[in-house]
Amino acid sequence: MTYRVEPAFAVRVAGMPLAFLRRLRTERTAELVEQILNAEQWLSAHGDALSDALHDVVGRTTDTGLRRRLINLRRDVYQGRQPRSGVDDELLAQLPAELAEALTGWQRRVHERGALIAAAEAELPAEVARQRHAVHELAADPAFQRGLVLASPDLYLSLRKASPDQPDRKLERKLAKYLSRTAAKTSPYSTFTGFAEGRWIDYGPQLHYAGGSRRSVVELNAFTQQQIPRALAGWPEIRPHLPLAVNTSVVEDGEVLRFLGRKDGEAVLELANTPTLQRFLGEIRHGVDRTYRGVVRALAGLDREDRSAQIAGFLDQLIDIGLVEIGFGIPDNETDHLGRLAAELAGFPGDRVADVRATLLALRDELETYGRLDAPGSRFEQSAAVTDRLRQVYARLGWDDSGAEFPKQAFYEDVLITGGAVTGRLESWRGLFDRLELVRRMAGLYDRFLPGRIAAEAFFADRYGAGAQIPFLDFYRDFGRATGNPADTGSRVSGADLATCYERAFPVPRIGLERLDRLAALQQRLVAAVAEAAVDDAGVRNLSARAIGEFLDEVPEFVSPIESVACYLQPIAGDRPRAVLNELMTGFGRSQARLLRLGQRTGGGTFAPPEAATTPLRYAEITGTVGSNLNLKHPLTHYEISYPASTSDRPPDRRLALSDLLVVHDPGAGVLRLVSKGHGVEIMPVHLGVMVEFLLPPAYRFLIQMFGQAVPRFEFIKQLSTAAPVAEVDGVRRYPRLALGDLVLNRAAWVVPSGLLPRRAAGGSALEHLIEVNRWRRRHRIPQQCFVRAVAGHGNASQRSRVDGLFDKTRKPVYLDFGSELFGHVFEEVAASTDQLLVFEEMLPGPQELVPGEEDGARATELVVELTQAGRDG
């Protein structure tokens, strides 16, 4: 077997049962609309034949009055509307018996349609009123409101003031979106989704889920938490007592000292390697007292004159540029950061220190209190108390707490499901995992770092020579200089092409490198093979596992499978395991690292860490959170790369300084390798935080991108899924569901230009719009329940920017129910958010296909399963 399944998997469970959303339907009106459209369809299907038959009769009629009536009747039949002059017995008597009978039946259906419209017009207002009450009743759920307190405090306040007897379309639309987000998706925010741990076992049902109790984990904004000790390190009553350390990236190159420091953010800086600088660094590294005061005193003692002030000033400059680091020694992933900082402050003198220490402990207590509260109203008040206390911390530190200086989100919350049991019988899932293994191997073709690595190898060999090895920091500096100079043509790869391959790997840049050309050709072959796969009567394009496997066997060695993938699977209920692949990311324990830390925050024992033997020695995560809660995690890998301005509690022999890393060219394989000089092993950096790679600091990102792996799920799966549309009607392209056996790779989708969407007619009624929208939906065979999103990268300037687009809310899938007048307004809001494209996706699994879960009903559930290449034992 070419892979292994990691024994533990993460489970994400929606905050509300999906069935709750049925209460937001205008059910009876929706049924009537369907009957109205069925009648329309019947009238349209029979209208052409009747119109032709009437045309023949008109041509034979000489009576002017009768002829006029028949012409008008024919127009009415063609338009599918109630005849203006009626169809009476006198008129029918003038027609052939068969035509008269057909017209009688046709008119009966016209009357039926009219009656259905009248019934819907009478029903809709009452249903809208019931719907409004249902929105408020569902929004009264305490778990939902607890999430709303953090997700949208303003909406929570508006809800508290609102009455279901007073229509407020804007409020109802917002609540509907949040309710659907809570019930229809596993939205990893606040209390809207719970996290549990599952285990693969050798017995029992294929999947067993028994919900446990939910426990809240509340954490201060990580960026703010990071800045507090940095500010305190500058206080004169604290600074002298703090330990110093030399930046781990320092490379000494003869008369020059090079390091990753601070200048306009992060940059490679160079200083003259003077005897004075060597004395400073030597004392910091090897001195008896390596505190700020101890280093100053030791250096001052070397001179006959007391130059302590000058020495301290120079030391401050070294700290400011990042060559020397100062701090409390608190690890970045400390689970009780505020408590640890308060404990450290207890050893420093002065009322000011005592005051800020007391304030930090009070802030810690406020956060813990928030997590213990259940009542939404109490939580809302406590949220304000946390914010007020944080403002007190700002005041103690002399910070500005207005505008952008104060965090928009003072703290974050996650919910763990503990005390339950989630298990899966491994062998029953083996067939589906075999399909996932093919996906893991295919993903290597779309490793978004691969084009950059191929270009970098050519650049390296040309710049330094085949088989060369140089310090990592030197390669990083030279690479940055080349990409910053588009005209650089010092190698086979120009600076502009090098930047293109590094920043935009899809489509594969064609810059004259043979490997890139082969990679592009392989992707094209795979897409063509998928496009040729037949679409069955159910609208599913099924791929052949055998054909895919044979294709992958031909892939050259320079295209490596992704060593470890995290597969986000939404199981589909049935007699055998089936699932939809929601997302694909790199693994290496990434799906477990944050959950393990959250488990530690609850007191430990919630989740079991992986066995040390299963973690390859060559994997090395990188120290630091870069100021984001998304990167707070439990350490998993054997080694850790020490990143400047970060703190670790690992033993020194398991920390790899940036200065210890060499970039080595392997001319035989045509690849660059990252090697630890001290340990003599090749290292693969892995990013185990949840933050996307391109938001990481530049050198951190470069480490991952040059020597790690990444899966671009969008390019990989979407390119295959859109290989060929199954139909295009009036500019709307319909793409089939893409499946590999029991694994659904991508849901059926409809791509619609914004200009082709149905719009609400001026002066039209709500029912008329509901009928028109569903008429359009049925024409394009879009399901009644589905998801819609505005395509990122299109529309407004925010969407066109990669970074801004990531945070643009319009890119997120929004649940739609075309049988709900309320979600009709949600649809209009999404449609108005872009002037380009909208993508509709089928809802899979649907309401009847969810795996049974908690007692109050089945919930949207996602399993995060990791597959790792077999034999990777380091």
N, C-alpha and C positions, 0 to 999 in steps of 0.2 A: 504494500500500500504506500502511495506516495505522500500521504498526509496523515496528520493526527488531529483529532478533535480535542480541544482543551476541555478538561473535565467540568469546569464551571462555566456558566453563561449568565449574562445579565438579563433581567426581565424588566420591561417597562410596561406599566399598566395604566390605562387611561383613568382619569379621576371620576368619571361618571359612566353608567351603563349606556350603551349606544341606543337602546330602546327608548330612552328618555326623549330623544330628538323627535320621535314620532308624534309627540304631543304638540310639536311646533308646526305640524302640517295642517293645512286647511283641507282636511281629509275628504269630506263630502264634496266640496267644490272641486277638488282635484279629480275625483271620480266623475263628476259631471263634465268637467273639461275634457277628460279622455273620451267620454261618450259623445260629446259634441264633435270632437275631432274624428272619431270613428264615423259619425254620421256624415261629416264633411268628406271623408275619404270615400265613403260609399257613393255619395252624390257626385263626387268628381269622377269616380270610376264608371258610373252609369250615365253621367251627363254627356259625355262625348258621343256615345251611341245614340242617345235620345236626340241630341242636337242634330246629328246627321240624318236621322229618320225624319225629324221635323223639316229639315231643309228640303228633302224630297217632296214632302207634302206641300210645302209652300210653293214649290215650283209648279205643282199641278193645280193649285187653287186659283180660281178666277174671280171669286167674290172678294171685292176690295176690303170690306170690313173684316171678314174672316181672315183674309191674308195678313192684314195689319196685326190682328190678335195673335196669329201664329208666329209672326216675326218677333213680336215682343216676348211671346212665350219661349221661343227658341233662345233669345238673348238671356232670359231669366234662367233657363235650364243650364245654359253654358256657364253663367256666373254662379250657379248653385244657390239662387236666392228665391224667396217666395214670389210667385208670379204676381205682378202688379194688377192685372185684370182678372186674376183667378182662373181656375180650371173647373168649369161647371159641366153639368151633364150635356148641355146643348153643344158646348165645344167638343166634348169627348165623342159625341154622336157623329161628328163630322170626320173623325179619324178612323183609321183601320183599327180593328178590335185589339190586335196585339199591342199596337202603339198606345191606344187608350188605356189598356191595362197597365203598361209600363209607366205611363205618366201618372196614373193614379197611385201606384206604389211609390214613385218618386216624390209626388206631392205629400204623401203620408210621411216620408222621411224628412221632408222639409219642415212639416208641422212638428214632428218629433224634435228636430233640432231646435226649433223655436221654443218649444216647451222646456227643453233642457237648458237653454240660455236663460229663460225666465226663472227657472228653478235655481240656477247658479247665481243669478243676480239677487235673488231673495236670500240665498244661503250664505253668500260670501260675507256680508257685514256681520252676521251673527258669529260666523266662524272666526273672523278677524278679532272680534271681541273676546271669544274663548281663547284664541291663540295668545292674545295679550295677557290674559290671566295666567295661561300656562307658562309664558316666559317669566313672569314674576314669581310663580310658584317654584319653577326649577331654579331660578336665580336665588331663591331663598335658602337653598341647600347650604348648610354651614361650610362644608368642604369647598364648595365652589366659591363662596364669599371669602374664605380664608385665602384662596389663591388670588382673588380679585383685589384684595387689600394691597398686595404687592404689585400685581401685574398692571392694575389701573386704579389707583386710589381715587381719581376723579370720578370714574365710572361707579365705583363703590359708593361714593357719597351721593351721586345722582340717583342710584338705585334706592338708597335709604330714604330719599325724599320723595320718590315717585309713587304714584298710585296706579294700580292696574285699571282703574276706572277712568283715568285720564290718558288719552292717546299721546304717545311721544315716540314718533317713528324713529328718530335718530337714536334714542336710548334703546328702543327695542331691537333695532338693527345691530347695535354694538353688543348688546347682551346675547343676541342670537349667535353672533360670530364667536364670542367667548365660550358660550355653552357648547357649540359644535366643536370648538377647538378642544374642549375638555372631554367630550364624549366620543368624537369620531377619530381622534388622533392621539398619539402618545407625545404630547407636547412637553418637552423637558424643562418646564418652567414652573417654579413655585410649587403649589400643592396640586396643580392640574394633573400631574403624573406621579405615580409611585414607582420606586425602584426596588427590586428584589433580586435575590440570587437563586439560580437554578443549578441543578447537578445532573449530569448524565449517569445513569445507573444501568444495571444489567437485568432488571426485572420491572414488572409493573406495567401500567398502561403506556401508550406511546407518548402521552403528555398529561401530566397531572398538575393541577394548580389549585391550591387551597390558600386563599387569602389570609393574611395575618393582620396584625395591628399596624397602624401607620405612625411613624415617629418622625418628628420634624428636626431638621438640622439647619441651624441658622449661623451664617458666617458674615463677618464684616467685609465690606468691599476690599478686595485684596490689594488694589493699588493704594488706597488710603492707608491700609494696614502696613504696607511696605514703606510709605513715606514717613510715618510717625517716628519710628526709631532713627531714620536718617536725619530727621530734623533735630531730634534730641541729641544725636551724636555731636552736634555743633554747639551745645550749651557748655559754657566754660566750667560749670561745676561737674559736668559729666565727661567731657572730652578727654581730659588728662588721664582718666582711669580706664579708657577703652583700649582693647588690644588692636594692634595693627597687623596687616598682612600684605604681602606683595601680590599684585594682580597675577593670576595664574597663567596669563597668556604671554608673559614677557619672554621675548627672544633677544638674546644678546648677539649681535652681529658685528664683531670687531669694535669699531669706535661708535657704533649706533646701537641704541636700545629701542626695540620695537614692541608695541603692545596694543591691545584692543582697549581703547579708552573712551573718554567722553569729550566730544567736540561736535556741537550741532547734532546731538543725539549720540550715535555710536560711530567710531571711526578708528582706523589703524593710525596710531600716532608714533612718531619717532623723536627720540631725544639723544643728544650727544652723551655717550657713555663715559662721563667724566669720573675722575677719582672721587670727587665729592658725592656724586650720585651713587657710586659703588659703596661708599661708606654708609650712606643712608640705608640702602637696600640690605647691606650686610648686617647692620644692626637690627633691622626689622626682622630679618630671617633668622639670625643666630644669637641675638642679644640675650642677656640674662632677664631683663625686664622689657618685654616687647609691647608695653602699653605706650600710648602717646607720650605721657610724661617721662616714662622710663627711657624711651628712645631719645627724646630731647635732652635729658640729663646726661645720658651716656655720650652723645655727640658733643655736648657742650663741655664735658670733662676732658675731651681730647685737645681743647684749645686753652691757651693761657688766659685769654680774655673770655668773659662771660657773654656769649653771644646767643643765649637761649631764645631771645625774641626773634632774632634773624633765622635761627634754625627752625623754630616753630612756624614762622611765616613760610619758609621754603617747604616744610612738610605739609602745610595746608595746601600749597599749590599742587604738590604731588597727589594729594587726596582729591582735590578738585578735578584734576584731569583723569583720575581713575587709576594711576599707576600704583598708588597705595590705597588700601581699603581699610575702613574703620567701622566698627559696629559692635553690637552686643553679642554676636555669635549665636543668634537665634536662627535655627534652620528655617528655610523658606516654607517648608511643609509642616511646620510645627502645628499640632492640632489645637493647641490652646495658646495662640500667639499673644493675645492681650495679657493672659495670666502670666506667661513666661516673661514678657516685657516688664510687667509690674514687679515680678520677683527680682529681676535684675536691677530695677530702679531702687529697690529697697536698700541697696548697698551704697547709694550715693547721698551726699549731704545736701542740706538746704531745703527751705520751705517751698520753693518753687518746684523742686523735684517731687516733694511729698504731695503737693497739690495736684500735679499732673498725674502722678501715680494713682491717687485716689479717684481722679476723674476717669482714668482708663479702667480701673476696676469697676467703677459704677457703670461705664459703658458695657463692659463684659456682662455685668448682672442684667442690664436692660435687654441685651440680646438673648441671654438665656431665658429670661422671663417671657419674652416674645414667643420662643419656641414651645413653652409649656402651656400657653393659653389656647383654648379651643374656640371661645366665642369670637366671631369676626369683629364685633364692635370693640371688644377689649383689645384685640390685636391691632385694630386701626389706631386706637389711642396709644397703645404701646409702641407702634411704629413711629408715632410722633415723638414719643419719649426717647426712643433710640436716636432719632434725628437731632433732637434738642441736646442730648448728651454729647453727640458727636460735634455739634457746634461749640459746646463748652471745651472739648478737646482742641478744636481749631483756635478758640480764643486763648487757651493756655499756651499754644504754640506760636501765637501771633500770626496765624494764617487768616486770609480773607475767606469768609464763608459765603460770599455772595456770588451769583452768576456761575460761570463755568468752573470756578475754583472748587466748588462744593459738589460732591458726587451726586449725579441724578439718582442713582440707586445706592443708598447708604449700606444696604446689606442684602444678602441673597438667601434663599431658602430651598432646601431639597427635602423630599419625603422618602423615607425608607420604609419598606414593608417588611416587618420582622415577625417571627413566630409562626410564619406559614410554611408551606412546603411546595416547591416547584421542582418537579423531576421529569425526566424524559428517558424512555428506554432506548438506549443508544442504537441497538441493532435494528430497531424498527425504523430509525431515521437514516440508516446507512445509505439506502438508495438515493435519498435526496442529497445527502452529504457528498456522495460520489458526483452528483451534478454540480454541487458547489465547488468541488475540487477542480472541475473543468473551468469554472468561472475564475478560480484563483489563478490557474495557469494562463487563461486568456488575458487576465488583467495585466500580466507582464508586458503585453503588447502596448498597453495604454498607460504604463507607469509614466506619470507626467514629469518625472525627473529624468527619464532616460534620454531624451534628446539633448538636454543640457549636459548630461554626463558624457555623451558621445562627443559633443563639440568640445567639452573641456579636456577630454583625453587628447584630442588632436592639438589643441592649444598648448597643453602641457608638454607633449612630446616635441613640438616645434620650438617652444620657448626654452626648455631646460635640457632636452635630449632624451632619447629613448632609455628607459631604465633608471632615470634620475629619481632622486628623493630630496625633498626640501621641506622645511617646517611648514606646518599648516598655515600659519599666519602670513608667511611670505606668499604662498600661493593665493590665499584669499586677497591679499593686497594687490597682487599683480592682475588677478582676475578682475577685480573692481576697477583698476585703472584701464584695462582693455575695454570693458563694457562701457565705461564712461567716456571712451574716445571712439566713436563710431568709425572714424577713419583709420583706426589701428589695423594695419595689414601685416603685422609681423609674423603671422603664421598662416596656415591654410584657412583659418577661420578669422574673418575680420571682427573687429570689436562690435560692429552692428549685428553681425550674424550670431556672435557669441551671446549677446544680450537677448536676441530673439529666441534662441534655443533655451536659454535659461528662464525667460519670462513667459513664453507662449509655446507650449509643447504641442498644441493641437490647433489646426492640423500640423503634421510633422513638417518642420521647416526643410525645404530642399535647398541646401547651400553647397552642394557639390561633394558632400561626404558620403561614401558608398554605404556605410551602415545606416545612415538616415534614409537614403533612398530605399534600401531593403526593408527598413521598418515601415515606411509609408506603403510599400508594395504589399507587405504582409497584411496591414490593416485593410487595404483595399480588397485583397483576396477574401478576407474574412467577411467584410461587408457584402461582397458579391455573393458569397455562399449563403449568407443569411437571407438576402433578397430573393434568392432562388427557391428557398424553402416554401412549400405550399401553405396556403391559409385554408383551414378546414371550414366546414359549414358553421361552426360556432364562432368564427372570426378569430381563430387562434393560429398563429404561425409557430409550428412546432419544429424545433431544431433537432437534428440527429446527434445523439451523444457520440455515436461511433464516428460519424464524419468529423465532428469537432475534435475528437481525440486524435484521429489520423492527421488532421491539419496541424494540431499542436505538436505532434511528434516531429514535424518537419521544421519547426521554428529553430533558428540558429542559437548557439549558446550565448551570444552577447545579449539576447533577450531573455532575461531570467524571470521565472515566475515570481510573483510577489511572495516573499517568504512566509508572511503571516497576514491573514486577512480577518477582519471583523465583519461578519455578515449580519445585517439587520433584517430579520425575518419576521413576517407577520403570518402566523400559522392559519391555515384554512381548515375548518372542522371537516371530518370525514373518517372513513374507515381505514385510511392510510395517511401518513404524514404528507401534507402538501403545504406550500408556503409561497408567499410573495417576497421577493427581494426588494426591500425598501431602500437600502443604502449599502454601500460597500466602502470600507475604510481599511487602512492598515491596522494590523492587530498588535502583536508583540505584548499582549496584556493591556492594551490601551483601554479596552472596554471595562476592565476590572479595576484599573489603578485608582480612578476617582471614587468608585463605590467603596473600595477598601478603606480609603481615607474617611469617607463619610461614616462608614461603620465604626471606625476608631473614634470619631467624634461623639458617637452615641454610647461610648463606653467599651467598645471592642467586642469581638465575637459575633458580630452580625454577619460578616462575610469571611470566608476562609481564603487566606492568601495562597497563591499557587505554590506547588512544591519547588524548592530551589533547583532540584535536578532537571526540571522541565524548562528552565530559563537558560538559553545558550549563553556561554561566557562571553561571546564576542559582541553581544548586544550591550549598548551603553546609552542610558537615558541622559538627559542634560539637566544640570542643576538649575533651579529657578522657576519662578511662576510668571515672570515678565509682567507682574502687576495685574494678573487676571485670575479670577476664581475658577475659570475653566481649566487652569493648569495646576490647581491644588490637587495633589495626588499622593498615593502611597508608593514608595520606591519598590520597584520590581526587579530591575536588572542587576546583574552581579557588579558591573562597573558603572561609574557615573562620570560624565565629563564635567569638570568644574568650570562653570561659566563665570566670567567676571561679574562682580557686584552681586553674587548670590552666595548663599551659605548652606552647607550640608552638614549632617551629623554622621555621615558614613565614616568608617575607619579610613585613615589616610591611604592604606594600600589598595583601596578600592575606588579611589578618586583619581581621575586622569586629568592632569592640567592641560590646558590648550597648548602650552609650550612643550608638552611631552608628545604631541601628535605630529607624525610625519605623513606627508603625501608621497606615496611611492608609485611609480609607473611600472606596470606589468606589461612589457612589450609583447609577450607571448599571447596573453589574453586580450590585449588592447584595452585595458581598464586602469583606472586609478584606484588605489587602495589606501585606506586610512590605517596607520599602524602606530601602536603605542611603543615608543622607544624603551621605556622602563620595563614593560611586561613582555615585549616581543610578540605581540599578538595583533592580528587584524581586528579592527573595531568597526561595527556598524552602528552609527548613532540612530536612536529611535526617539520619536516624539510621542510621549505617552499622555500629554495633556489633550484637552478637547479642542483647544483653539486651532483654527486652520493654519496651515504652515505659512502662507504668505503674509500673515499678520505678525509673525515672530520677528524678533530683532534680526538685522541683516546677517550677522555672522552665525547666529543660531540657525537661521533658515538655510544658510549656505552649507553648514555641516550636514543637515538633514538632506538637502537637495542634491549634494554632490556624492554623498556616501550612504544615503538611506534609500527608502522606496516610498512611493505614494500611489494611491489608486484614485484616479479622477472618475468617480462613478458616472458623472453626467456625460462626459465625452465617451466613455467606454460603453455603457449600456444604451445611452440615447442614440449614439451613432448606429448601433446595431438595430435598435428598435425602429428607427426611421429610415432603414435601408430602402424601403419602398412602401408607399402608401397602398392600402387596399382599395381606396376609392377617393375621388375628388369630386365633390358636388358643389357647384356655385362658389368655388374658391375655398371650400372647407375640405381640408385633407384629413382623412381618417386612417389611422395606423392601427394594425391589429395587435392584440395581446401577443407578447413574445414569451414562449415557454421552452424549457429544456426538461422534458419529462414532467415530473410533479413540481418542478421549481418554475415559478413565474418570474421571468427576468424583468418584465416591464408590463404595466397595465395598458390596455387599449387606450388610445389617445386621439383627440381631435384638435387640430391646429386651425385657429380661426383668426383671420385679419380683423382688427378692431372695427373697421368700417362695415363689415358684413353682419355685425351683431344686431338683433332686433332692438329698436328703440321705442320708448314710450311715446305714443302719439299725443300731440298737444290736444287737450280737451277730451282725450279718450278715457274710458272708465278703467278701473282696476281690473275688472273681469276681461275686458277686451285685450288689455295688455297681457294678462295671464294666458289667455287663449293664443295670442299671437306668439308669445315666447315658446309655448309648448308645441305650437304648430311648427315653428322653426326647429326646435329640439328633435321632434319626431322625424322631420325631413332628413336630418343628419344622423339619426339613430343614436343620439346621445342619451345615456341612461337618465332616469328621473332623479336618482341620487348619484352624485359624482363630486369631484373636486375640480376647482378651477384656479388658475394662477396667471398673473401677468408674467410674460417671459422676461427674466433678468437679462440685462444688456440691451434692452430696447426701450423705447419711450423717452421719459424725461432724463435729464442729465444725471440724476441720482442713480437711475437704473443702468446707465451706460458706463459708470465707473465701477471697476471691479470691487473696490473696498466698500464704497457707498452702496453699491448694489447688493452686497452681502447683507447689509442691515436694512435694506429697503423692504418694508413690510409687504409691499405688493407682490414680491416674489414668492411668498409663502402660499402653499395650497390652502384654499378656502373651501369649506364644505358647502355644497349647494343641494337644495331639494326643490325641484321644479314643481312639486306638488304643494308648495308652501308659498302663500302670498308674501310672507315676511322675508323668506330667502330670495324672493324675486327682487326685493329692494337691495339685498346683499349683492346679488348678481349685478345689478346696475352700478353699485359702488365699485366693484372690481373692474367692470367694463370701462368705467370712467377713469381708471387709474393709469391707463396706457393708451397711446395712439398707434400701437403697433400690433402685437399678437397676444392672443389668449390661448391657453392650452387647457383643455378639459380632459380629465382622466377618469376612467371607470372606478367605482368604489369596490375594491376587492381586498379582503373579504367583505361581502355584504352583510346586512343585519342577520341573515339566517346562516351565515358561514363562520361566525365567530366561535372560538373555542370557549366552551362553558367555563366560567370562573367563579366570581363571588356570588353570594346569595341573592343580591339585589339585581342580578342580571349580567349577561355576558358583556365584557368590555373589550375595547380595542387593546390588543396585547402584542408586544414586540419582543422577540428573543434576539439577543446579540451573541452570536456563536462565533468562536474563533477557530479557524483552521490554520495549521502551521505545517510547513514543509517537513516531511519526515527526514530524520537524520541530522537535523540542525542542533547538535548538542554542544556546539562551541569548540 
